[in-house]
Amino acid sequence: MRFVFDANILMAILISDRAYHRVILQTVDIISPDFVLTEIDKYSPLIISKTKLSWQEHMLFAQSVFAAITIIPRYLIEAESIAEATELIGETDPKDISYLALAIQTNTILVTRDKPIVEAARKLGFRRILLFDEFLQQFAF
């Protein structure tokens, strides 16, 4: 099954390296817009400072994480999907529009830890969005 993961989810995976994260990476088809790389790069000092892995272990683990993710360039996300995502969450968190637009365009579920965008999207009737804990419960990881 395919899911869109936002940067918060990927950063949590990069920091913690829990066993169930490895299972997710091996069993789920994960896609993200290219903006995810900008966000992860911005917070890379935090990721590095919080990981319990050595630099070498972290580097190898991070490479395996990114090998498991398909990055979609923004220019491939259609204007209609961006417009719909903007209507749903633009006022709540404009940074996350590309994640939701990708989920809309690919008819997949966005997985996030960002409760305000989940609430905003659901309030307007959008259901293909899950908090990470809901994702874990629903798919028994």
C-alpha positions in Angstrom: 0.0 0.0 0.0 1.2 3.5 -0.8 1.3 6.5 1.6 2.6 10.0 1.6 4.8 10.7 4.6 5.6 14.2 5.7 9.0 15.4 7.0 8.0 15.0 10.7 7.4 11.3 10.2 10.7 10.8 8.3 12.6 12.9 10.9 11.2 10.7 13.7 12.3 7.6 11.8 15.8 9.1 11.2 16.2 10.0 14.9 14.8 6.9 16.6 15.6 3.9 14.3 13.0 1.7 16.1 12.4 -1.8 14.9 8.8 -1.0 13.7 10.2 1.8 11.6 12.3 -0.7 9.7 9.2 -2.9 9.2 7.3 0.1 7.8 10.2 1.0 5.4 10.2 -2.6 4.2 6.5 -3.1 3.8 5.0 0.3 2.8 5.4 2.2 -0.4 6.3 5.7 0.8 6.3 8.8 -1.4 7.0 12.4 -0.5 7.3 15.7 -2.4 10.8 17.0 -2.9 10.1 19.7 -0.3 10.7 16.9 2.3 14.4 17.1 1.5 14.5 20.9 2.2 12.8 20.4 5.6 15.0 17.5 6.6 18.1 19.4 5.6 17.0 22.4 7.6 16.6 20.2 10.7 19.6 17.9 10.1 21.6 19.3 13.1 18.7 18.4 15.3 18.4 14.9 13.8 22.1 14.3 14.3 22.1 15.6 17.8 19.1 13.4 18.9 20.0 10.1 17.3 21.6 7.5 19.5 23.5 6.0 16.6 27.1 6.7 15.9 27.7 8.9 12.8 28.7 5.9 10.7 25.6 3.9 11.8 23.3 6.9 11.3 24.7 7.5 7.8 24.1 3.9 6.8 20.6 3.9 8.3 19.7 7.3 6.7 20.8 5.9 3.3 18.5 2.9 3.8 15.6 5.2 4.8 16.0 7.3 1.6 16.5 4.3 -0.6 13.0 3.2 0.6 11.3 6.5 -0.3 10.2 7.8 -3.7 10.7 11.5 -4.0 8.3 13.3 -6.3 9.4 16.7 -7.8 7.0 19.5 -7.2 6.5 20.2 -10.9 4.8 16.9 -11.2 2.1 17.8 -8.7 -0.8 19.2 -10.6 -2.2 22.7 -10.1 -5.7 21.2 -9.3 -4.2 19.1 -6.5 -2.3 22.1 -5.1 -5.5 24.2 -5.2 -7.6 21.5 -3.4 -4.9 21.1 -0.7 -4.7 24.9 -0.3 -8.4 25.0 0.3 -8.2 22.3 2.9 -5.1 23.4 4.9 -3.7 26.6 3.4 -4.7 28.7 6.3 -3.6 26.2 8.9 -0.2 25.3 7.6 0.9 26.4 4.1 4.2 24.5 4.3 2.3 21.2 4.2 0.3 21.9 1.1 2.7 19.9 -1.1 2.3 16.8 1.0 -1.5 16.9 0.9 -1.5 17.8 -2.8 0.6 14.7 -3.5 -1.8 12.6 -1.5 -4.8 14.1 -3.4 -3.2 13.6 -6.8 -2.1 10.0 -6.1 -5.3 9.1 -4.2 -3.2 7.9 -1.2 -3.3 8.7 2.5 -1.1 11.4 4.0 0.5 10.3 7.3 1.6 13.1 9.6 2.1 14.1 13.2 0.6 17.5 12.5 -2.7 17.4 14.4 -3.9 20.9 13.2 -3.8 20.0 9.5 -5.5 16.6 10.2 -8.3 18.5 12.0 -8.6 21.2 9.3 -8.7 18.7 6.5 -11.2 16.4 8.2 -13.4 19.4 9.2 -13.8 20.0 5.5 -14.6 16.4 4.7 -11.2 15.1 3.6 -10.6 11.6 5.1 -7.4 10.4 3.4 -5.2 11.8 6.2 -4.0 10.0 9.3 -2.0 10.9 12.4 1.0 8.6 12.7 -0.4 6.9 15.8 -3.6 6.2 13.8 -1.5 4.8 11.0 0.3 2.5 13.4 -3.0 1.3 15.0 -4.8 0.9 11.7 -2.1 -1.1 10.0 -0.9 -3.0 13.1 2.8 -2.0 13.1 
